[in-house]
Amino acid sequence: MTRIDHYDLRLIHGVCHHDCPDSCGWIAEVDATGTAVRLRGDEAHPFSAGELCPKVNRFLDRVYHPDRILHPMRRIGPKGSGQFETITWDEALADIGQRLNDIIEQHGPEAILPFSDAGNQSMLALQGISSRFFNHIGASRLLRNICGPTVGAGMAMTNGNGLGIDPVDLQYSKLIILWGTNTRLTNRHLWPMIQTARTAGARLIVIDPIRTITADAADGPNDAFIQPLPGTDIAMMLAMMHVIIRDDLVDREWVAAHTLGFDELAASVADTTPEWAASQTGVDADIIEQLARDYATTQPAVIRTLVGAEHHENGGMFFRTMACLPALTGAWRHRGGGIARSVGSWQGLLEDDAALARPDLLAGRSPRTLNMSRLGEILCDTEPPVHAMIVWNCNPLVSVPNAERIREGLERDDLFCVVHEQFMTDSARYADIVLPATTQLEAVDVTLAWGHLWLGWNEPAIAPLGESVSNTELFRRISRAMGLTEPCLYDDDETIIRDALPTVDVDQLRSQHRIRVPFPDDGLPWANGGFPTPSGRVEFVSDTLERLGQPRLPTYVPPTEGPKGPLADRFPLQLITAKRHLRFLNTGYSHMDTHGGVEGGPYVEIDASDALTRGLNDGDMVTVHNDRASVEVPVRISDRVRPGVVVVPWGWWSEHHRDGRIANSLTNDTLTDWGGGVAFYDTLVEVSKS
């Protein structure tokens, strides 16, 4: 904390908490009344360098928004009506404590479901007291795999874990492939490193089923944009391997020293020619051929990817196959070569999850595990039923696929629902009790970034507004209301931080605002092998996968709900619910006039040829529909999607749609091949004039 006496302002350092790879450093300027009057980027932050995105540079609008929930509320109308009355914390806690204890007595603790995600991805907010609380009472366990874990699970089947290079080292690369990631929009602070590399002569290739603003940047004489059909990328990767092996572009020394199963891989890709891949991907064979040659003959070459491509039925195999490419070419030898994805695994090496979550509190019990991606099924079909759900850090009715099934579950009279929130979201409207939540400016926390190597300290800048409380304080209060006596449920925030980060000098972290996570000084994590697989090598063949009932070699299997699947005749268009907006993130901010209000509202984007065959003109109101739901939106005719593909950007709430249904009303909740993710990008729809 720094004080500027001349202006009578205090400067408080913090970290953005949003589910974004950049985890920007910020500085709040607080006046003598304790009011934050300005929020700006921290110029000294090594990664974000003083810039905040269009979402967060107006964060104070969110903190002080007149619609913010500041007091506990109890539902007085039908579920979903949004009719609530203000009550005291004592009244709310008495009701919650009694209802949860009654449910445990009548139905057992597994009838209680925790439901949260990374709406605030800081350590305490994610699982401060909450994990301890649910372990102690023995509630059902939530598999939080809707976004992210499938990537790591896929890479782990080849490399043993998901660890890659520091994304900052892209500045040393000579060929950068941005595969399934819209860097300029969703990872904007990495873009300067890419531009540094391009200035030094690096080539940029963007591979994406949508022409994004990042794809627009791949317009130089040596750059390229490649646009495969959604979910077909594995076929292109296999064809690249075919070319690399056929033309002897393999780094045979590195392969011999650090890989397993090369001969089997070579035999398996003997027939996956560029011509075959072209028939699957819709990308010309000569483009695939050139991509393979450029990748194999340029060093350092790096593939930058994030989480978008995991949302297909073959999501695990996508990343398992991708991880084979740098091993074939020896890209790991070179700084700026290999794969760059989440570096959260490096950050996680600092965290003692057992101290944080206290799994010992289960005391030998093994509660059932439920996958958040199937929330509709959990609420409607699971036996024995869920009778209580506590929601924090997320808005599941908007963010989880198959939303109309979830809505049906939330309408159950026998489901007791508590939501901890800052605004009356779609999900909160179905709650029995809504409790006020603090923002990042009002709570201490530590943020483990997943897009860079800097662990950040968030100092609270202002006192909690109204009667809002942090996530840790929420679960302390619920524990007390239930009469629980386990001491660790009442640990203060600093104690939890120190216990969870045993190798970190917490005082130094707090005073310096950030510390760098340990990472090889030469930027070469896998140059000399040492992969944590059963064999200690990159495994082109995986016995572990075979035991899971999956192919032991990289294999392309088209999704069942895809353009060649059984539903394609009725629903011939593949839907992608992409992140397309500058001013809001996931389901956050779209309800605010300063953010969602200037984005223009939801729409469906369609290719001109598909619009012509359906008699659609730009701006027409259309119905996007399948067997799950229908959604009414205006149509935008665009050259950013290819024929057979449509886009409905997600994150808009029911209030933004005139029929009250949202993008995720349409999406399927089929799980990925492994990793527990969900294949909502394999959704098929039809579009017709309303």
C-alpha positions, 0 to 999 in steps of 0.5 A: 500500500502506498499513500499519496498525501498530496491527493489524500489517496491510498494506492492499493495493489491487487490482482484481477480475479477473472477466469482469464489467462492474463491475471493482470495486476491493478492498483486501486486509488482510494480516497479519505472516505474509503471509496475507490475512485479509480482502478488502473493497471499496475505498470510494474506488473511483468506481464500485464504492464499497466494495461487492463482490458475493456471489461476490467477498466470499468470495474468500479462500475460493477463494484458500485452498481445500483443493482448490486446485491448488498443484503440477504434476501429470501424468495417470496414468489415462484422460482424464477420470478425474481421476487425476493424480500430483504432479510437479516443475516441471522434470519438467513443463516437460521433458515440455512442451518436448519434446512441443511441439517434437516436434509442431512438427517432425512436424506444423508449428506450426499443430498447436498451439492456444492456448485461453483467454478472460476467466476473468481479464480483466486485461491481463497475464493475458489476453495478457501473454507468451502472445500473443507466445509463440504468434506467435513459434512460429507456432501456430494463432490463436484467434478469441475471439468466443464472447462480446462481439465480435459486439456491437461488430461489429453496432454498427460496421456502423451507427456505425463502432465500438461506442463509446457513452456512459459508463454512469454518465451513466444518472443523467441519463436520463429514459427508461432501456431495459434491453434484454437485460441483467439489471443487478441481477445482472450489473452491480449497481454500475450500479443505483444510477445507475439509481435516482438517475435514477428518483428524479428522475422517469426511467422504466424499461423492461426488455425480456428474454425472461426475467422476471429480478430486474431485470424485477421492479424495473420495477414502478412506475406508469410502468415496464414489463416487455416479454417478447418471444420469444427472438431476435425483438427485431429485429422489435420494433425495426423496428416502433418505427422504423415508428411513429417515422417514420410519426408524424414523431417523427424528429429530422430536423435531426440525421438530415439532418446525421449519417446516411446512407440515411434514405429507404431506411430509411423505405421498408424499414420501411413494412410492419414494423407493430406488428401484424406485429411482434406476430406475430413477438415475441408482444408485443401491438401496442399495447405496441410502439406505446407503446414507440416513442412513449415512446422518441421523445418522451422525452429524454434516452432511453438504451438499456442493453444488454450481450452476451446478445442477441448469442447468436442467429443474427441477433446482429450484426443485433440490435445493428446495428438497435438502433444506428439507434434513437438516430440517428432520434430524435437521442438522441445530442444529450443527456447520458444519451441514446444507447446505453450498452454496453461502454466497453472500447473507450474503455479500449482506446484506451490500449492498444498491442496491437502492443507487447503481442502483438508481431504482428511476431513472425509474420515474414510468416507467416499461421497459420490462424485457428480460432473458439473457438465451434466447439471441438468441430469444431476438435478432431474434424474440422479438417484438418490436425488439432490435436495440442496444446492449451494452456488457461488462463483458462477451462474450455472443456468447461463454457463452450463450446457443443456440449460433448459434441463437445468431450469427444469431441475431448479424449479423443483419444489423439493430443492433448497437452493442458496446462491452467493452473488453480487447481482440477481443472475438467472441462477439467483432468480431460482434460489430460496436464499440469495446472499451478498458477495464481495468483489475482488476489491473487498477481500484478501486473496492470492491469485495463481495465474494460468497464463503467466508465471507470476503469483499475485497478492490481492490486498482489499482496497475497500471495506465490504459494501453493505452486508456482503461477505467473502466466500471464506466468511460465507462458509464460516457463517454457514458452519456456525449456523449448522453447529459444526465444531471442526476448528479448521472451518473457522481459520482466518484467511491469512492462516489458510494462505500460509498453510496452503503456500508452505514454500512461499514467503507470504510476507514477501509476496504481500509486500512485493505484490507478486513473486515468480513461480519456479521455472527452468532458467533456460526456458527449456522444461523438456529439452532433456526429456524426463517426462512424468509418464510411466516410461519417462518418455513422450508416449506416442503409444499409451497403455494407460489410454488402452486400459481406459478403453481408448485408442492407444495411438492418436486416432481421429474419431468424428463426433456423433453429434457432428456434420456426419452424424445421425442428426445431420439431416434434420440439423445440418448446421454446427453451432459454436457458442463462442466468446466474441465480445470485448466488454464482458467475460463468460456470463459476467458484465453482460447485464451492465449497460456500460458493457453488454449494453454497448455490445448490441445483444445476442445474434446468430452469425451465418455464412452467406450461402447458408443464409441464401438457401434459407431465404434469410436477409441480414437482420432478420429475426430467426429461430435457431433450434434443435431437439433441446430448445429454440432461441430467437435472435437476429441473423448476421450474414458473415464471411467469418464462418464457413458454410455449415457452421453458425455462431451464437455468442454466449454469456447473454442472460435470459433478459437479453433474449425476447423468448427468455432462452439462451445460447446454452439452451441449445448446447448438448452435454455429451462428455468428452472422450476422457477428462470429464469435459463436455462437448458443447461445440458439437451441437447441431442446429437448424436456422429458419426465419421466425 
